[in-house]
Amino acid sequence: MSLLESILMGIIQGVTEFLPVSSSGHLAIFKALFHIEEPGMLFDVLLHIGTLVAVFIVYFKDLWRMIAEFFLMLRDFFCNVGIFFKNHFGKEKDAYIRLVSNGYRKMDLLIIVATIPTGIIGIVNSDFVEMASELLIVPGICLIITGILLLIADHTKGGSKTPKTVTYSNAFIVGICQGIATLPGLSRSGTTITACLVSGFNRKFAVKFSFILSIPAILGSLVFELKDIDLSLITSADMVNYLVGMVVAGVVGFICIKMMLLVVREKKFTAFAIYCFIIGAISVGTYFYMA
C-alpha cells in the first residue's frame, strides 16, 4: 500500500466513522472500485485506534469520571458484600451503600448493558460481515438503509432523557442496533444516534452515548482481530504508511465528532441521507454493471 492510499483511507475512516455515512461501507467500496490490495488486519486495527483516540480526546473529562466512578462502584460493591455477611452473622444491621449514586455510574452500567448485545451479534455475524464486505451490492443496500435512518432521525423530536432517566432496556436496544450496524454500509453512528433519538434521548446526550459506546465495541473488535496479525509480513515502509494513515484518521475523526454535535443539534441529517442514497444507488448499479 502506498503512502497516498494510506492517507486516503485514513481520511475515509476518520470522516465516515463519525459522520453518519458508514466507514466500513466506504472502505469496502473504495477498495473494490480502485482495486486496492488488501492492506491486512494491522492497518485496519491502526485506523480504528486513530479514531478511538479522537473519541478519548473529545470526551476526556467524561471518560475520566466514568473510569473513576466505575472503580469506586466496585469498591462499594465489595463493601456491600462485607456488610451483607456482617448483617447476617452479627447483631447490628448496617445500611447498604447505594451503588448507582450519580449519573456517571449510571452511564457506566448503560454502556455495559449496551455492549453485551453488540458483542454477541458481532461475534456471531463476523464471518457474514467479512463475506458481505467483498460484494458491492451489500454496502450499497445498507447505505440506502442508512439514508432512511437519517431521515427518521431528522424528523424525530428531541427527547429529554439523560443518564439518570435512560432505562437499561433503552441501552440494550441501542446495543442491538450497534451490533447490526457492523454490516458494511450501515452507519454505526447514524444507526445508534437514530436509536437513541427514537428512544427519547436528549439530542446532545444521544451523540455522546453513541460515541462513548463505540469505545468498547472498537476495543473488542481490535482484540478479536489481533490474533490474525502476522507482523513478519509487514515491512518498515508499510508500517510508516500505516502509522500515517492512523494519525490522519485520528485528526479527521476529531474534527468530525465536533461536526456531529452541531449536525444533531440543528437537525441537518438530510444532506447526509441524500448522499447515502446516491452512493448506495451507484454501488448497487455498479455491482450489476460489473456482474
C-alpha positions as CSV (number, residue, x, y, z in Angstrom):
1,M,0.0,0.0,0.0
2,S,1.4,3.4,-1.0
3,L,1.5,6.5,1.3
4,L,-1.2,8.2,-0.8
5,E,-3.5,5.2,-0.4
6,S,-2.9,5.1,3.4
7,I,-3.7,8.8,3.7
8,L,-6.9,8.5,1.6
9,M,-8.1,5.5,3.6
10,G,-7.2,7.4,6.8
11,I,-9.4,10.3,5.7
12,I,-12.2,7.9,4.7
13,Q,-12.0,6.2,8.1
14,G,-11.9,9.4,10.0
15,V,-14.8,11.1,8.1
16,T,-17.1,8.1,7.9
17,E,-16.5,6.6,11.3
18,F,-18.2,9.6,13.0
19,L,-20.3,11.2,10.2
20,P,-23.3,9.0,9.6
21,V,-22.2,7.6,6.2
22,S,-20.6,4.3,7.3
23,S,-16.8,3.8,7.4
24,S,-16.9,0.1,6.6
25,G,-19.1,0.7,3.6
26,H,-16.9,3.4,2.1
27,L,-13.7,1.5,2.7
28,A,-15.2,-1.6,1.0
29,I,-16.4,0.4,-2.0
30,F,-13.1,2.3,-2.2
31,K,-11.1,-1.0,-2.2
32,A,-13.5,-2.6,-4.8
33,L,-13.6,0.3,-7.2
34,F,-9.9,1.1,-7.2
35,H,-8.7,-2.4,-6.8
36,I,-6.7,-1.6,-3.7
37,E,-4.7,-4.5,-2.5
38,E,-6.0,-5.7,0.9
39,P,-3.6,-4.0,3.4
40,G,-4.1,-6.6,6.1
41,M,-5.6,-6.6,9.5
42,L,-2.9,-4.4,11.1
43,F,-3.8,-1.4,9.0
44,D,-7.5,-1.8,9.9
45,V,-6.6,-2.0,13.6
46,L,-4.4,1.1,13.4
47,L,-7.2,3.1,11.7
48,H,-9.6,2.2,14.4
49,I,-7.0,3.1,17.1
50,G,-6.7,6.5,15.4
51,T,-10.5,7.1,15.6
52,L,-10.6,5.7,19.1
53,V,-8.0,8.3,20.3
54,A,-10.2,11.0,18.8
55,V,-13.1,9.9,21.0
56,F,-10.9,9.9,24.1
57,I,-9.7,13.4,23.4
58,V,-13.2,14.9,22.8
59,Y,-14.8,13.2,25.8
60,F,-11.7,13.0,28.1
61,K,-13.4,14.6,31.2
62,D,-16.5,12.4,30.9
63,L,-14.4,9.2,30.4
64,W,-12.0,10.0,33.2
65,R,-15.0,10.4,35.6
66,M,-16.7,7.3,34.3
67,I,-13.5,5.2,34.8
68,A,-13.0,6.7,38.3
69,E,-16.6,6.1,39.3
70,F,-16.5,2.5,37.9
71,F,-13.7,1.5,40.3
72,L,-15.4,3.4,43.2
73,M,-18.6,1.4,42.4
74,L,-16.6,-1.8,42.5
75,R,-15.3,-0.7,45.9
76,D,-18.8,0.0,47.2
77,F,-20.0,-3.4,45.8
78,F,-17.4,-5.3,47.8
79,C,-18.1,-3.1,50.9
80,N,-21.8,-4.2,50.5
81,V,-20.7,-7.8,50.4
82,G,-18.9,-7.3,53.7
83,I,-22.0,-5.6,55.1
84,F,-24.1,-8.5,54.0
85,F,-22.1,-11.0,55.9
86,K,-21.8,-8.6,58.9
87,N,-25.6,-8.2,59.0
88,H,-26.1,-11.9,58.5
89,F,-23.9,-13.1,61.3
90,G,-23.7,-10.0,63.6
91,K,-26.3,-8.4,65.8
92,E,-26.1,-4.9,64.3
93,K,-27.7,-4.2,60.9
94,D,-25.8,-1.6,58.8
95,A,-27.3,0.1,55.8
96,Y,-26.0,-0.9,52.4
97,I,-24.2,1.6,50.2
98,R,-26.1,2.8,47.2
99,L,-24.1,1.7,44.1
100,V,-25.6,3.9,41.4
101,S,-25.3,7.2,43.2
102,N,-24.7,9.5,40.3
103,G,-25.0,10.0,36.5
104,Y,-21.5,8.7,35.7
105,R,-22.1,5.4,37.5
106,K,-25.4,5.0,35.7
107,M,-23.6,5.8,32.4
108,D,-21.1,3.0,33.2
109,L,-23.9,0.5,33.6
110,L,-25.7,1.7,30.5
111,I,-22.6,1.2,28.4
112,I,-22.0,-2.3,29.8
113,V,-25.6,-3.3,29.1
114,A,-25.5,-1.9,25.6
115,T,-22.2,-3.6,24.8
116,I,-23.4,-7.1,25.7
117,P,-25.7,-7.5,22.6
118,T,-23.2,-5.7,20.4
119,G,-20.5,-8.2,21.3
120,I,-22.8,-11.2,20.8
121,I,-24.1,-10.0,17.4
122,G,-20.6,-9.0,16.3
123,I,-19.1,-12.4,17.1
124,V,-22.0,-14.4,15.6
125,N,-22.0,-12.3,12.4
126,S,-18.2,-11.9,11.9
127,D,-17.9,-14.4,9.0
128,F,-21.0,-13.0,7.3
129,V,-19.8,-9.4,7.6
130,E,-16.4,-10.3,6.1
131,M,-18.1,-12.0,3.2
132,A,-20.6,-9.1,2.7
133,S,-17.7,-6.6,2.6
134,E,-16.5,-8.2,-0.6
135,L,-19.7,-7.6,-2.5
136,L,-20.5,-4.0,-3.7
137,I,-24.3,-4.7,-3.5
138,V,-24.3,-5.2,0.3
139,P,-22.7,-1.9,1.3
140,G,-24.9,-0.2,-1.4
141,I,-28.1,-1.5,0.0
142,C,-27.0,-0.8,3.6
143,L,-26.1,2.8,2.6
144,I,-29.6,3.3,1.3
145,I,-31.0,1.9,4.6
146,T,-28.6,4.3,6.4
147,G,-30.2,7.2,4.4
148,I,-33.7,6.1,5.6
149,L,-32.5,6.0,9.2
150,L,-31.0,9.5,8.9
151,L,-34.3,10.9,7.6
152,I,-36.1,9.3,10.6
153,A,-33.5,11.0,12.9
154,D,-34.2,14.3,11.3
155,H,-37.9,14.0,11.9
156,T,-37.7,12.7,15.4
157,K,-38.4,15.2,18.1
158,G,-35.6,15.5,20.7
159,G,-36.3,13.8,23.9
160,S,-35.2,14.8,27.4
161,K,-33.6,11.6,28.7
162,T,-30.2,11.9,30.3
163,P,-28.2,9.1,32.0
164,K,-30.4,9.3,35.2
165,T,-33.6,8.7,33.2
166,V,-32.4,6.4,30.4
167,T,-33.6,2.8,31.1
168,Y,-31.4,-0.3,30.8
169,S,-33.8,-1.6,28.2
170,N,-33.2,1.6,26.2
171,A,-29.4,0.9,26.3
172,F,-29.9,-2.8,25.4
173,I,-31.9,-1.8,22.3
174,V,-29.3,0.7,21.2
175,G,-26.6,-2.0,21.7
176,I,-28.6,-4.4,19.4
177,C,-28.7,-1.6,16.8
178,Q,-24.9,-1.1,17.1
179,G,-24.4,-4.8,16.6
180,I,-26.5,-4.9,13.5
181,A,-24.5,-1.8,12.2
182,T,-21.4,-4.0,11.8
183,L,-22.8,-4.7,8.3
184,P,-20.8,-2.7,5.7
185,G,-22.6,0.4,4.6
186,L,-24.8,0.6,7.7
187,S,-23.5,3.6,9.6
188,R,-22.7,2.8,13.3
189,S,-23.1,6.4,14.4
190,G,-26.2,7.0,12.3
191,T,-27.9,3.8,13.5
192,T,-27.1,4.3,17.2
193,I,-27.9,8.0,17.2
194,T,-31.2,7.3,15.5
195,A,-32.0,4.5,18.0
196,C,-31.2,6.9,20.9
197,L,-33.4,9.7,19.5
198,V,-36.3,7.3,18.9
199,S,-35.9,6.1,22.5
200,G,-36.2,9.7,23.7
201,F,-32.6,10.6,24.5
202,N,-31.7,14.3,24.7
203,R,-30.1,15.1,21.3
204,K,-26.7,16.1,22.8
205,F,-26.6,13.1,25.0
206,A,-27.5,10.8,22.1
207,V,-24.3,11.8,20.3
208,K,-22.2,11.4,23.5
209,F,-23.7,8.0,24.3
210,S,-23.2,6.8,20.7
211,F,-19.6,7.8,20.5
212,I,-18.6,6.6,24.0
213,L,-20.5,3.3,23.2
214,S,-18.1,2.9,20.3
215,I,-15.1,2.6,22.6
216,P,-15.8,-1.0,24.0
217,A,-17.0,-2.0,20.5
218,I,-13.8,-0.9,18.8
219,L,-11.6,-2.3,21.6
220,G,-13.4,-5.6,21.4
221,S,-13.0,-5.7,17.6
222,L,-9.3,-4.9,18.0
223,V,-8.7,-7.7,20.5
224,F,-10.7,-10.1,18.2
225,E,-8.5,-9.1,15.2
226,L,-5.1,-9.0,16.9
227,K,-4.8,-12.8,16.8
228,D,-4.8,-12.8,13.0
229,I,-2.0,-10.2,12.6
230,D,1.3,-11.5,11.3
231,L,3.9,-8.8,11.9
232,S,6.6,-10.8,9.9
233,L,4.8,-9.8,6.7
234,I,4.9,-6.1,7.5
235,T,7.8,-4.1,6.0
236,S,9.2,-1.0,7.7
237,A,7.8,1.1,4.7
238,D,4.4,-0.4,5.2
239,M,4.5,0.4,8.9
240,V,5.3,4.0,8.2
241,N,2.4,4.3,5.8
242,Y,0.1,2.6,8.3
243,L,1.0,5.0,11.1
244,V,0.5,8.0,8.8
245,G,-3.0,6.6,8.0
246,M,-3.7,6.2,11.7
247,V,-2.8,9.8,12.5
248,V,-4.8,11.1,9.6
249,A,-7.8,9.0,10.8
250,G,-7.5,10.4,14.3
251,V,-7.2,14.1,13.3
252,V,-10.1,13.9,10.8
253,G,-12.1,11.9,13.3
254,F,-11.7,14.6,16.0
255,I,-13.0,17.2,13.6
256,C,-16.0,15.1,12.5
257,I,-17.0,14.4,16.1
258,K,-17.2,18.1,16.7
259,M,-19.2,18.5,13.5
260,M,-21.7,15.8,14.5
261,L,-22.6,17.6,17.7
262,L,-23.7,20.5,15.5
263,V,-25.5,18.3,13.0
264,V,-27.6,16.5,15.6
265,R,-28.5,19.7,17.4
266,E,-29.5,21.5,14.2
267,K,-31.3,18.5,12.7
268,K,-29.2,18.6,9.5
269,F,-29.1,14.9,8.6
270,T,-31.0,15.3,5.3
271,A,-27.8,16.1,3.3
272,F,-26.1,13.0,4.6
273,A,-29.2,10.9,3.9
274,I,-29.2,12.2,0.3
275,Y,-25.5,11.4,0.0
276,C,-26.1,7.8,1.3
277,F,-28.9,7.3,-1.2
278,I,-26.7,8.5,-4.1
279,I,-23.6,6.4,-3.1
280,G,-25.8,3.4,-2.3
281,A,-27.5,3.6,-5.6
282,I,-24.2,4.0,-7.5
283,S,-22.8,0.9,-5.6
284,V,-25.8,-1.3,-6.4
285,G,-25.8,-0.1,-10.1
286,T,-22.0,-0.7,-10.4
287,Y,-22.4,-4.2,-8.9
288,F,-24.9,-5.2,-11.6
289,Y,-22.9,-3.5,-14.3
290,M,-19.8,-5.4,-13.3
291,A,-21.6,-8.7,-12.8
